[in-house]
Amino acid sequence: MEITYELLSQFKDRMKISHSKEDENIKKTLSFSYAAIKRKCGEFDIATHEGGRELVFERARYSYNDAVEYFDENFASEITGLALDLYEGDLDETEVQS
């Protein structure tokens, strides 16, 4: 999924970034963060899954501030929680299909 203008705008509002000169870099940062969270936790739609979007924004914030190496340790419980949530969601969908 591509990072939409709406997601970019939400992140910039959160970070209190009012200019647009970094938009392409921020979109890349969000995209890389989304891919990293999906690798760790599983597939989710960033537009509709609030917990997943929150983690993507937090990782992007760490990356934007050149501190991404601290993200996994500081958000370990949230990463685990999202992974379990997504895993349990997969089980629910499998049960419905059976």
N, C-alpha and C positions, 0 to 999 in steps of 0.2 A: 504494500500500500504506500502510496506517495504521501508525503507530508503536505497537508492542505494549508491554504492561507488561514483558515480558522484555527488550526492547531498552532501554526506559527504565531498568530496573533495572541492566542491564549498564553503561550510560553513567554512572549515578549511582555505582555501585561504583568505576568507573574514576576518577571525579572526586572520590571520597570525600565524596559528598553523602549525608547520612543522613536528612535531613528530607524531608517530602513537600509542603511549602507551595509549592515552585516546580515541581511536577510538570507542570502544564499549560504553563508557559512552556518548560520543558525539552523537552517533547514537540513544541511548535511549533518550537523551535530545531532539533531533530533532523529534523523533517519538512522544514523549509526547507533544511537542509543536504543531506538526501537528494535533494531536487529539484535543488539546485544541482549536485551531483556527477553526477546522471543527465544534466543538460543538457550538461555538459562531456564526459562519458565514454560515455554510452549507458545503455540499460536494464540493470538487474540486480536481483536479489532480495536485499535487505539482510539477510534472515534467513539466507540460505545462502551468500552470497558474502563470504568473510572480508575480502578486500582492499577491496572496496567498502564494507563496514561499517566497517572501520578508517578509511578516508578520511572517511566521514560523521561518525564520532565525533571525528576530529581537527578537521574544520571546525566541528562543533558546539562543541568545546572553545574554539576561537578565538572563535567568536561569543559564547559564554557569558562569556568574559573581555574582551569588547569590542575584539577585535583581528582581526576577520575580514578586514580589508583586507590583512593580511600572509599569509593562508593560501595564496593561489594561488602567490605567489613562493616561499614556504618548502616547498611540497609539489608543485612543478612536475613533478619527475621521477616522483613517485607517481601524479599525475593522468595523465600521459602513459602510464605503465605500465598503469594500469587501462584507459584508453581502448584501448590496443593489445590488451590481454588480451580485452576485450569484443568488439573488432572481429574478432580472430582466432577467437573463439568463434562469432561470426556466420558466418564463412567455413566453419568446420567443420560447422555445422548445415546450411548451404546445400549443401555437398558431399554430405552424407548424403542430403539430399532429392533430389538429381539422379539 
